[in-house]
Every structure is written in structure tokens, then in C-alpha cells.
């Protein structure tokens, strides 16, 4: 999270740039209401002509049928345009929101787990869900309304000028007053919307954090106090939301007041002119011309009325943009995702192994304490290496850096290519990482294993489970691999969780395997069996294991140890044990 303020102009420009990304859909959504406005002019003129011919010329129904049909057709066409414009606007808005959410998610994932661990998960989820949703009103309603308000009143006034210059001047002088007073009300609406968006983010983050720690709160008897605090925060959010609505209603009331004055002024002028009490024209005002002016008077203010109804959407969107920037530190731009490249049928298979090398490697902990300093390591393709060291010495940190999950200084090469230059998709395809606390989701054991390859069939899942020795405990259960487990592996032991996570990797085809304590919580016999399956799978692949277990280290090709921030070659446990036995003999 950042407290760096983003200027109002920057937020407005960013939102406008997003809207332009809709392309042709945005153009259509803006053009169709303008076309409807042009048809409205024709509709009002023909309708006024029908009434004029009926009242003044005494035309019969037969003579008026063509004109009446024209009016009906124009009304139907305008209704169809309104529906089509609404559909296009909504679809364009939904498309923009979906693309923006993907871009925000990519931004969050690109920051890595170190950055996300420092953020409130509730506040981040609010930025990706609620704040993006707050942009919907701007995309779907405000932008079309703003274009109509900027074009149609002026166009109507220009059309009215040759018919009656007094009515045209009334349109031109009264219409601009509405946006001026709306802007005055809008400043307050934007401030209230910003406060409401921040309050929503705080409440969401607080609720998510309390939900995550509900067991701890229950054990310490704090559940009642936290429930009261959540209620008070919710009440505060409700009050802030009502303030936003109050200001929105105020802006609408201002518009209605001036629109009513404008319509009343036109009606008063036309009525007094017909009564010959006012004579500002050089020629007589016909009934058709007077009716046309009266019919168009409310329509001149309708686009402004529509903009006022959606003016708070603009304030909400700018407040949402500010909150997104506050959570992510910046406002990301939409990018065009590259099209997936088809792989030729006769394309050569990728190598099963990958070399890894590091030079001048320096890694710091989240509190800026250096864990690894100017270290170097070379792992040939296909080699199996172990890294030993005390708890907290930096083994997990080192593996996370190699998986590009933690920032580092220095050089890390995969097959001679800088780690930063490897595309994200290829990196995740070719490098498999298993941490000490793998995430298990609520579902069946098979579903959790299938996260390694979503389209794996039951036979493949079964083979992976057997290799990881998952079936050693699931076969004793009534439903086997279809047994349900709870969130975070509820119902499984620590060793069972590790084996389940290993089975995920066995569904993949990585060239480099990074494992952090893969046999933790296992007894010696199960550990040996799991290692058999692991080494069978890792044959021909590059394997780097961080472990405390000498049994694991003994089965690796080479052993390193982290000490004093450096990575040092260490005696191989198996060879050391052999020398010790010979000396004893």
C-alpha cells in the first residue's frame, strides 16, 4: 500500500484511457444517442406539423395518417437505438472491467509473495473486485450521458435559432447554468466518495483479517469485542454511503430546478407571443413553430438531467481509481495479451533438465536484513543437489529467489538465460517449486492433486498419488482419492500434505525441481519410500532440495551448506559415514 496521492487529473485521464480501450464499442455507445437526438428533432417537427394541420388547417385523419406513421416510426427507431446503446454500453463496460481485473491480478502476482505478504488481503481483494466494479457506472452510463449533454443541447439550440431566436437564446443561457452548479455539488460528492471507498477497503481488510484469526480470537475471548468493532465500522460505512447519496440527490435537485425554470421560461414566452402580449419576432409565430419549441424545451435539458443522474458515477470512479492506486502504488495500463503461439506437431521436445547458476547473489529478508551475501552456486543440468543449514539460515529464501518469488541482487541464470528474462509462462512450466507450507484447498484429494495439471485423467492422478505415497493413506479411506479434505489441509497431517503437494509436481513436466523440506514430518520408512518415488521422477531432471534430513542429503549427488550468508560445498553424508566406518574397522 502507498500513501502517495494521485492527482485528480491523472485519475481522470487514466479512466478516460481505459474507456478508449473499448474501441468500436465505445464509439457506438456514444454515437447512437446522438443519432437518437437527430431523430428526436424530426419527431418533434412532424408531430408539431400534425397538430398544426389538425387545428389550423382542419386536415382529416386520412391526410394525417402518413405523418402519424412517420412519428410512430421515429418513436420506434429511437426506442430501438436506446436499447441497442444500453446493450453496447453494458457489454463494453463488462469487457473493460474483466480486462482491468486481469491486469490488476497480473500486477499483484508480478509483485511476488514478499510484496503481497505485506498487504492486507482484504484491501487487495476490494481493489480488484469492489473498486473495479465502481468504474461500471462511469463506463456504462456517465460517458454516454456526458457526450449527449455536451452535444445535444447546443445542437437543439442551433436548430431552434432560425425558428425563434428568443427560444434559442433561452436554451443557450439557461443550459450552461446546470453544469456549473452540478460541478459545485460534484466537488463534495467526490470527496465523500473517496472517503467511502477508503472506508470500504478498511472494513473489508479488517473483516478478512478477523475471519482468518477467528480461532485465536475465540481462544482469547475477544470474539464479542471484535464483533462490536465490525458492527461500528459497518455503521460508519453506512453513514458515509448515505452522505454520498445525499450529495447525489442534491445535484439532481439543482438540475431539476434550473431545467424547470428553462422550460417555464420557454412556455411563458410562447404563450405570451400567441396572446400578442410579447412581440420580439419580425414575423408571426405559427402554431407549428410554437409547438416545436415547446416540445423541444424539456428535451434540451434531458441530456443534462441524464448526466446529473449519473454524475455521482464519475465521482465514484475517480475515488475508486484513487483507492486502486493507493493499494497498488500505481494505476496499471491495459495491455493487449499476446496470442498463444501454436506448437508445431513436429517441434522438438524440450530438454528434461536445466542448468542453474548464481553469481554475486545477495538476498534480503522482508525487514531488509541480508540473508545471503555475495554467494555463488552452480548446478549442472540433470544434477541432484542438497542444501543443508540451520533453521532460519536462508534455505527457503534461496529457493524462492531461484523460482523468482523473492527479489534479489546479482545474477541467476537458467540454461544461461537471466532469470528475469524468462517469460512468466515458460518459467512456471519449466520450474516446479514446493515450499514448506503448500496450500491445500477444500475439495477432494484428487482435485488437489489435479491442480498440477487441470486436464489430467484419473489414471494419471492415480499414478502421481502412488509415486508420492498418497495412496498409502487414502486407500485406507472409504472414498480413496475422492475423500474430501478441508481448507488448508484440514483433516490431513503435515506429512500427508507434503506428499499430496509432491503428487501435484508429478503431474507436470518440469526441468528444474526446487523442494523445501519435502520429507518433513515423515518417519524414516515413509521418508525412504517417498524419496524412491521422487528420485525416480527426477531422473534426468535437475533437482535442488533444501533439507535438514541427512537421509535426503545422502541420496543427492552433492551437498552444499549455507553458513555466514555464503553457499559452501559440504562433505557428502554418505561418504563421511563410509570413512567413519572404515576408520572404526
C-alpha positions in Angstrom: 0.0 0.0 0.0 1.2 3.5 -0.7 0.0 6.9 0.6 1.3 8.7 -2.4 -1.6 10.9 -3.6 -2.6 10.7 -7.3 -3.8 14.0 -8.8 -7.4 14.3 -9.9 -6.3 15.0 -13.5 -4.2 11.8 -13.5 -7.1 9.7 -12.3 -9.5 11.3 -14.9 -7.0 10.7 -17.7 -6.5 7.1 -16.6 -10.2 6.3 -16.5 -10.7 8.0 -19.9 -7.8 6.0 -21.4 -9.5 2.8 -20.1 -12.7 3.8 -21.8 -10.9 4.3 -25.1 -9.7 0.7 -24.9 -13.2 -0.4 -25.7 -12.6 0.7 -29.3 -15.5 0.5 -31.6 -18.0 -0.4 -28.9 -17.2 2.9 -27.1 -17.7 4.8 -30.4 -21.1 3.2 -31.0 -22.2 3.7 -27.4 -21.5 7.4 -27.8 -22.8 7.8 -31.4 -26.2 6.0 -31.1 -27.6 8.5 -28.5 -26.6 11.4 -30.8 -28.4 9.7 -33.7 -31.4 9.3 -31.5 -31.2 13.1 -30.8 -31.3 13.8 -34.5 -34.4 11.6 -34.9 -35.9 13.5 -32.0 -35.7 16.7 -33.9 -37.5 15.2 -36.8 -40.1 13.6 -34.5 -40.9 16.9 -32.8 -41.2 18.8 -36.1 -43.5 16.2 -37.7 -45.7 16.0 -34.5 -46.0 19.7 -34.4 -46.9 19.7 -38.1 -49.7 17.1 -37.4 -51.2 19.2 -34.7 -50.9 22.4 -36.7 -52.6 20.9 -39.7 -55.3 19.5 -37.5 -56.1 22.7 -35.6 -55.3 25.4 -38.1 -56.0 23.7 -41.5 -58.6 21.3 -40.3 -56.9 18.3 -42.0 -58.7 15.0 -41.8 -57.4 11.7 -40.4 -56.8 10.3 -43.9 -54.5 13.2 -44.7 -52.6 12.8 -41.4 -52.1 9.0 -41.5 -48.7 9.2 -43.3 -47.4 11.8 -40.9 -48.7 9.9 -37.9 -46.9 6.7 -39.2 -43.7 8.7 -39.6 -44.0 9.8 -35.9 -44.6 6.3 -34.8 -41.7 5.0 -36.8 -39.4 7.7 -35.4 -40.5 6.8 -31.8 -39.9 3.1 -32.5 -36.5 3.8 -34.1 -35.4 5.9 -31.1 -36.5 3.2 -28.7 -34.5 0.6 -30.6 -31.5 2.9 -30.6 -31.8 3.4 -26.8 -32.0 -0.3 -26.2 -29.0 -1.0 -28.5 -27.0 1.7 -27.0 -27.6 0.3 -23.5 -26.6 -3.2 -24.5 -23.4 -2.0 -26.2 -22.5 0.2 -23.2 -23.0 -2.6 -20.7 -21.0 -5.1 -22.8 -18.2 -2.6 -23.3 -18.1 -1.9 -19.6 -18.1 -5.6 -18.7 -15.3 -6.2 -21.1 -13.2 -3.3 -19.8 -13.7 -4.4 -16.2 -12.7 -8.0 -17.0 -9.6 -6.8 -18.7 -8.7 -4.4 -15.9 -9.2 -7.2 -13.3 -6.8 -9.4 -15.2 -4.3 -6.6 -15.5 -4.5 -5.9 -11.8 -4.2 -9.6 -10.9 -1.1 -9.8 -13.1 0.3 -6.8 -11.4 -0.3 -8.3 -7.9 1.2 -11.6 -9.0 4.2 -9.9 -10.5 5.0 -8.2 -7.2 5.6 -11.6 -5.7 4.7 -13.2 -2.4 7.1 -10.9 -0.4 5.1 -7.8 -1.5 1.7 -9.4 -1.1 2.6 -10.7 2.4 2.9 -7.0 3.4 -0.5 -6.1 2.1 -4.0 -6.6 3.6 -5.5 -9.4 1.6 -9.0 -7.9 2.2 -7.9 -4.5 0.9 -6.3 -6.0 -2.2 -9.4 -8.1 -3.0 -11.6 -5.0 -2.6 -9.4 -3.1 -5.1 -9.7 -6.0 -7.6 -13.4 -6.6 -7.1 -15.4 -3.7 -5.5 -13.3 -0.7 -6.8 -13.2 -2.1 -10.3 -16.9 -2.6 -10.1 -17.3 1.1 -9.1 -16.0 2.0 -12.5 -19.0 0.4 -14.2 -21.2 3.5 -13.8 -18.6 5.7 -15.5 -18.2 3.3 -18.5 -21.8 2.3 -19.0 -23.7 5.4 -18.1 -21.7 8.6 -17.4 -19.6 8.7 -20.6 -22.6 8.4 -23.0 -24.5 10.9 -20.8 -21.6 13.3 -20.8 -21.3 13.3 -24.6 -25.1 13.8 -25.0 -25.0 16.7 -22.5 -22.1 18.3 -24.4 -23.6 18.0 -27.9 -27.3 17.7 -27.9 -28.4 20.9 -26.1 -26.1 23.0 -28.3 -27.4 21.2 -31.4 -31.0 21.7 -30.4 -30.4 25.4 -29.7 -28.8 25.9 -33.2 -31.7 24.1 -34.8 -34.2 26.3 -32.9 -32.4 29.6 -33.8 -33.9 30.1 -37.3 -37.3 29.1 -35.9 -37.3 31.5 -33.0 -34.1 33.3 -31.9 -35.5 34.1 -28.4 -36.2 30.5 -27.6 -32.7 29.6 -28.9 -31.1 32.2 -26.6 -33.1 30.9 -23.6 -31.7 27.5 -24.3 -28.2 28.8 -24.7 -28.2 30.9 -21.5 -30.1 28.5 -19.1 -28.5 25.2 -20.1 -24.9 26.1 -19.0 -26.1 27.1 -15.5 -26.8 23.4 -14.8 -23.3 22.0 -15.2 -21.9 24.9 -13.2 -24.0 24.1 -10.1 -23.5 20.4 -10.7 -19.8 20.9 -10.6 -20.1 22.7 -7.2 -22.1 19.8 -5.9 -19.7 17.3 -7.5 -16.7 18.5 -5.5 -18.4 17.5 -2.4 -19.6 14.2 -3.9 -16.0 13.3 -5.0 -14.7 14.0 -1.5 -17.4 11.9 0.1 -16.9 9.1 -2.5 -13.2 9.0 -1.8 -13.8 8.7 2.0 -16.4 6.0 1.3 -14.0 4.0 -0.9 -11.3 4.1 1.8 -13.7 3.1 4.5 -14.9 0.1 2.4 -11.3 -1.0 1.9 -10.5 -0.8 5.6 -13.7 -2.6 6.5 -13.1 -5.4 4.0 -9.5 -5.8 5.1 -10.4 -5.8 8.8 -13.2 -8.4 8.2 -10.8 -10.7 6.3 -8.1 -10.4 8.9 -10.5 -11.1 11.8 -12.0 -14.0 9.9 -8.6 -15.5 9.3 -7.8 -15.2 13.1 -11.2 -16.2 14.4 -9.9 -19.2 16.2 -7.3 -17.2 18.1 -9.9 -14.5 18.9 -12.2 -17.2 20.2 -9.5 -18.7 22.4 -8.7 -15.4 24.0 -12.4 -14.4 24.4 -12.2 -11.4 22.1 -14.9 -12.5 19.7 -17.6 -10.3 21.2 -15.4 -7.2 21.2 -14.3 -7.7 17.6 -17.9 -8.3 16.6 -18.9 -4.9 18.1 -15.9 -3.2 16.3 -17.0 -4.7 13.0 -20.6 -3.5 13.6 -19.4 0.0 14.4 -17.2 0.1 11.3 -20.1 -1.2 9.2 -22.3 1.6 10.6 -19.7 4.2 9.8 -19.6 2.9 6.2 -23.4 3.1 6.0 -23.3 6.7 7.1 -20.6 7.6 4.6 -22.6 5.9 1.8 -25.7 7.9 2.8 -23.6 11.1 2.6 -22.7 10.2 -1.0 -26.3 9.6 -1.8 -27.4 12.9 -0.2 -25.0 14.9 -2.3 -26.0 12.9 -5.5 -29.7 13.8 -4.8 -28.7 17.4 -4.2 -27.0 17.7 -7.6 -30.2 16.2 -9.2 -32.4 18.6 -7.4 -30.2 21.5 -8.6 -30.6 20.3 -12.2 -34.4 19.8 -11.9 -34.8 23.3 -10.5 -33.0 25.1 -13.4 -34.5 22.8 -16.0 -37.9 23.6 -14.7 -37.1 27.3 -14.9 -35.9 26.9 -18.5 -39.0 25.0 -19.6 -41.2 27.5 -17.8 -39.5 30.4 -19.5 -40.0 29.0 -23.0 -43.6 28.1 -22.3 -44.2 31.7 -20.9 -42.6 33.3 -23.9 -44.6 31.2 -26.4 -47.9 31.7 -24.6 -47.4 35.5 -24.3 -46.4 35.6 -28.0 -49.6 33.8 -29.0 -51.6 36.3 -26.9 -49.8 39.2 -28.6 -48.6 40.4 -25.3 -44.9 40.0 -26.4 -43.7 40.9 -29.8 -40.0 40.2 -30.2 -40.2 38.5 -33.6 -40.2 40.0 -37.0 -42.9 37.6 -38.2 -45.8 35.7 -36.8 -45.1 32.7 -34.6 -47.0 29.8 -36.2 -48.6 27.1 -34.1 -46.2 24.5 -35.6 -43.2 26.6 -34.7 -44.5 27.3 -31.2 -45.3 23.6 -30.6 -41.9 22.6 -31.8 -40.3 25.0 -29.3 -42.5 23.7 -26.5 -41.8 20.1 -27.4 -38.0 20.6 -27.6 -37.8 22.7 -24.4 -37.8 19.7 -22.0 -35.6 17.7 -24.4 -32.9 20.3 -24.3 -32.5 19.7 -20.6 -33.0 15.9 -20.8 -29.3 15.2 -21.6 -28.2 17.4 -18.7 -30.8 15.7 -16.5 -29.4 12.4 -17.5 -25.8 13.5 -16.8 -26.9 14.7 -13.4 -28.4 11.4 -12.6 -25.1 9.7 -13.3 -22.8 12.5 -12.2 -22.0 10.7 -8.9 -20.7 7.7 -11.1 -17.9 10.0 -12.1 -17.0 10.8 -8.5 -17.2 7.1 -7.6 -15.0 6.1 -10.4 -12.3 8.7 -9.5 -12.5 7.7 -5.9 -12.1 4.0 -7.0 -9.1 4.9 -9.1 -7.5 6.7 -6.2 -8.1 3.6 -4.0 -6.6 1.2 -6.6 -3.6 3.5 -6.8 -3.3 3.6 -3.0 -3.3 -0.2 -2.8 -1.0 -1.0 -5.7 1.2 2.2 -5.8 0.2 3.0 -9.4 -2.6 2.7 -11.9 -1.8 -0.1 -14.5 -2.5 0.4 -18.1 -4.4 -2.2 -20.1 -2.1 -4.2 -22.3 -3.0 -6.5 -25.2 -2.3 -10.0 -24.2 -0.1 -11.8 -26.8 -1.8 -14.5 -28.8 -0.9 -18.0 -27.9 1.5 -19.5 -30.4 0.7 -22.9 -31.7 3.3 -25.5 -31.2 4.1 -27.5 -34.4 3.4 -31.2 -34.3 7.0 -32.0 -35.2 8.5 -29.5 -32.8 11.5 -30.9 -30.9 10.7 -31.8 -27.3 12.1 -29.5 -24.6 15.0 -30.7 -22.6 14.1 -32.5 -19.4 16.8 -30.9 -17.4 18.0 -27.3 -16.9 21.2 -25.9 -15.5 21.2 -23.3 -12.7 23.9 -20.9 -11.8 24.2 -17.9 -9.5 26.9 -15.3 -9.1 27.2 -12.5 -6.6 23.8 -13.4 -5.2 22.5 -11.2 -2.4 19.1 -11.7 -0.9 17.5 -9.7 1.9 14.6 -10.6 4.2 11.4 -8.5 4.3 12.9 -6.5 7.1 15.9 -5.6 4.9 18.3 -7.9 6.8 20.7 -9.7 4.4 20.3 -13.5 4.5 22.5 -14.4 1.5 25.5 -12.2 0.7 27.6 -12.4 -2.5 27.0 -16.1 -2.8 27.7 -18.4 -5.8 26.3 -21.7 -6.8 26.4 -23.9 -10.0 24.0 -26.8 -10.5 24.7 -28.7 -13.8 21.7 -29.9 -15.9 20.4 -33.2 -14.5 22.3 -32.9 -11.2 20.7 -33.6 -7.8 22.0 -31.3 -5.1 21.0 -30.8 -1.5 21.4 -27.6 0.6 21.8 -28.0 4.4 21.7 -25.4 7.1 20.2 -24.4 10.4 16.6 -23.2 10.6 16.3 -19.6 9.5 19.7 -19.6 7.8 18.2 -18.8 4.4 17.5 -22.1 2.6 13.8 -21.3 1.8 14.8 -17.8 0.8 17.3 -19.1 -1.6 14.9 -21.4 -3.3 12.2 -18.7 -3.6 14.8 -16.4 -5.3 15.6 -19.2 -7.8 11.8 -19.5 -8.5 11.6 -15.7 -9.0 9.3 -15.5 -6.0 11.7 -13.2 -4.0 13.7 -10.2 -5.2 17.5 -10.5 -5.2 20.6 -8.8 -6.3 23.2 -10.5 -8.5 23.0 -12.9 -11.4 20.9 -16.0 -11.7 20.9 -18.0 -15.0 18.7 -20.8 -16.1 20.4 -22.6 -19.0 22.5 -19.5 -19.5 19.5 -17.1 -19.7 19.0 -14.4 -17.0 16.1 -15.4 -14.7 14.4 -12.0 -15.2 14.4 -12.6 -19.0 12.5 -15.9 -18.8 8.8 -15.4 -19.7 6.5 -16.0 -16.8 4.5 -18.8 -18.5 7.7 -20.7 -19.6 9.2 -20.2 -16.1 6.2 -21.7 -14.3 6.1 -24.5 -16.9 9.7 -25.5 -16.6 10.4 -24.8 -12.9 8.4 -26.5 -10.1 8.7 -25.2 -6.6 7.4 -26.8 -3.4 7.5 -24.8 -0.2 7.3 -25.9 3.4 3.6 -24.9 3.7 1.8 -25.9 0.4 -1.7 -24.7 0.0 -4.4 -27.3 0.1 -8.0 -26.2 -0.9 -11.3 -27.6 0.2 -12.2 -30.4 -2.1 -11.2 -34.0 -2.8 -7.6 -35.3 -2.6 -7.8 -36.0 -6.4 -8.9 -32.4 -7.1 -6.0 -31.0 -5.1 -3.5 -33.2 -7.0 -5.1 -32.3 -10.3 -4.1 -28.6 -9.7 -0.7 -29.7 -11.1 -2.4 -30.4 -14.4 -6.1 -29.5 -14.8 -6.8 -31.9 -17.7 -5.1 -34.9 -16.1 -7.2 -38.1 -16.3 -7.9 -40.3 -13.3 -5.2 -42.8 -14.3 -2.5 -40.1 -14.3 -3.7 -38.7 -11.0 -3.6 -42.2 -9.6 0.0 -42.8 -10.8 1.1 -39.5 -9.3 -0.6 -40.3 -6.0 1.1 -43.7 -5.9 4.6 -42.3 -6.6 4.1 -39.7 -3.8 2.8 -42.4 -1.5 -0.5 -40.6 -1.1 -2.4 -43.8 -1.7 -0.6 -45.2 1.4 -3.2 -43.3 3.5 -6.1 -42.7 1.0 -6.5 -46.4 0.1 -7.5 -47.0 3.8 -10.3 -44.4 3.5 -13.8 -45.3 2.2 -13.7 -42.9 -0.7 -9.9 -43.2 -1.5 -8.7 -40.3 -3.6 -12.2 -38.9 -3.7 -12.0 -38.2 0.1 -12.9 -34.6 1.0 -10.3 -32.5 2.8 -10.8 -29.1 4.4 -9.3 -25.7 3.6 -5.6 -25.6 4.3 -5.5 -29.4 4.5 -7.9 -29.8 7.4 -8.0 -33.5 8.2 -4.5 -34.3 6.9 -1.2 -34.4 8.8 1.8 -32.3 7.9 3.5 -35.3 6.1 0.3 -36.1 4.2 0.0 -32.5 3.0 3.6 -32.6 1.7 3.1 -35.9 -0.1 -0.1 -34.5 -1.7 1.8 -31.4 -2.9 4.5 -33.7 -4.3 1.9 -35.6 -6.3 1.0 -32.3 -8.0 4.5 -31.9 -9.3 4.5 -35.5 -10.6 1.6 -34.5 -13.0 3.9 -31.8 -14.5 7.0 -32.0 -16.7 9.5 -29.6 -15.1 13.1 -29.3 -16.0 14.1 -27.9 -12.6 12.6 -29.0 -9.3 13.0 -26.9 -6.2 11.9 -28.6 -3.0 11.9 -27.2 0.5 11.8 -29.9 3.2 9.8 -32.3 1.1 10.0 -35.2 3.6 9.4 -33.2 6.8 7.0 -34.8 9.3 7.7 -38.3 7.8 9.0 -41.3 9.7 12.2 -43.0 8.3 10.4 -45.7 6.4 7.9 -43.4 4.7 10.7 -40.9 4.0 12.7 -43.6 2.2 9.7 -44.6 0.2 8.8 -41.0 -0.8 12.5 -40.5 -1.8 12.4 -43.5 -4.0 9.4 -42.0 -5.9 11.0 -38.6 -6.0 14.3 -39.7 -7.4 12.5 -41.9 -9.9 10.6 -38.9 -11.2 13.7 -36.6 -11.0 15.8 -39.0 -13.1 17.2 -36.8 -16.0 15.8 -33.6 -14.4 17.7 -31.0 -12.3 16.8 -31.3 -8.6 17.7 -28.9 -5.7 16.5 -29.8 -2.3 16.7 -27.7 0.9 16.6 -30.1 3.9 17.6 -30.8 7.4 17.4 -34.6 6.8 20.8 -36.3 6.3 18.8 -39.3 4.8 17.8 -37.0 2.0 21.2 -35.4 1.6 22.8 -38.9 1.4 20.9 -39.7 -1.8 21.9 -36.5 -3.6 24.9 -36.1 -5.9 26.4 -33.2 -4.0 25.7 -31.3 -0.8 26.1 -27.6 0.0 25.7 -25.8 3.3 24.6 -22.2 4.0 26.8 -20.5 6.6 27.5 -16.9 7.2 25.5 -15.8 4.2 27.6 -17.9 1.8 26.9 -21.2 0.0 29.7 -23.6 0.7 30.4 -27.1 -0.5 29.9 -29.6 2.3 31.1 -33.2 2.8 28.7 -35.8 1.5 27.0 -37.5 4.4 27.2 -41.0 2.8 30.9 -40.7 2.1 31.6 -39.3 5.5 29.7 -42.2 7.1 31.7 -44.6 4.9 35.0 -43.1 6.0 33.9 -43.2 9.7 33.1 -46.9 9.4 36.4 -47.7 7.7 38.3 -45.8 10.5 36.4 -47.7 13.2 37.2 -51.0 11.5 
